[in-house]
Amino acid sequence: MEVVMAIVIGILFMCATYLMLSKSILRIIIGTGLLSHGAHLLLLTMGGLKQGAVPLLTEEAASYVDPLPQALILTAIVISFGVTAFLLVLAYRSYQELGTDNMERLKGNDTNE
């Protein structure tokens, strides 16, 4: 199962890199979202995909799942949601002011010349 997850993580990172190198600001935002999802899956896979009981230590729990990767992923999801919301508001506001979402035109470089 870890091999399948590694392939999925690689595909997510590949798509995110492709989208982040484009000129449209919305594609860049989608790329950062895909990159954060890939990082979440990477943390989950690095923590180990084990079958076990809940992390309450009692006499009948022989093996249990480590709760630390789940807590890290939950924190990362909240942070990435906040960053994505900020980037979407920033893109909307810059489109209202400047009338474009092209990164070259936002930098001041005219592509018409």
N, C-alpha and C positions, 0 to 999 in steps of 0.2 A: 504494500500500500504506500510505503514511503517513496517508492520509485515513481508511482503515478502522481503523487503530490509534487515531487520534484519537477516532473515534466510540466504540470499545470502551473507551478510557480515560475518556471522558465518562460512559458508562453505568456503569462501575465506580465512579466518584466520586459519581454521582447515587445509586446504590444504597447506597453506604457512608454518605453523608450521611443518607439516610432511616433506615437502621438505627441510626445513632449517635444520632438524635434520639428514639428510642423509650424506653420505660420499663424494658424488660427488660435486665438486665445481660448476658445471653448474646447478645442482638441487638447490643448495643454492641460486644461482643468480635468478633462476626462482621463488624460494620461496620469496625472497625479493621483486621481482616485484609483485607477487600476494598480498603480505602484503601491499604494497603501494597502490594497487588498492582497497583493502579492506578499507584502511584508507581514500581514496578519497570518496568511497561510504558512509562511516561512517560520514564524514564531511557533505556530501550532505544531508543525512537523518537527521542529527542533526539540520541542518538549516531549515528543514521543507519542505515537498513536497507539496507546495501550488500552486494553479492555480491563476494567476493574471496578471496584466499588467507589462510592462517594468518599471524599477525604475525611471521614469521621472515623477516628481510630477506636475501634472496639475489639473485643476478643474474636468476633466472627469475621472481621475484615482481614483476610490474608494479604490481598494486594489492593492497592488503592491508586487512584489517578492523582498526579501532582497538580494542585490547583494554581501554582504560580504562573505557568504559561497562559492559562485562561484569564487570570487577572491582568496580565500584561496586555493581552489582546483586547480585553474590554477597555482598558485605558487608551490603547492606541486607536480603537474605533471611535471613541469620544473625541480624541484630539483630531483625527482625520476628518470627522464630521464638521468640527468647528473650522478647520482650515479650508475645507471645501466650500462651506457656506460663505466664508469671508472672500474666497476667490470668485465665487459666483456673483456676489454683490459688487465686488471690484470690477469684474468684467461688464456687468450690466451698467454700472455707473460710467465706466470709460466709454462704452458704446453710446450712451446717451450724450455725453459731452463731445466726443470726437467723431461719432458716426461710422466707426469701423471697428472690426475685431482683428484686423491684420497686424501682426507684430511689427512688420517692417514699417508700416505707416504710423504705428503708435510710437516707434522710436524716432520718427522724424525723417526716415529715409523714404523718398518717393520712388516707387517702382515704375512710374510712368516714363521716366527719363531714360 
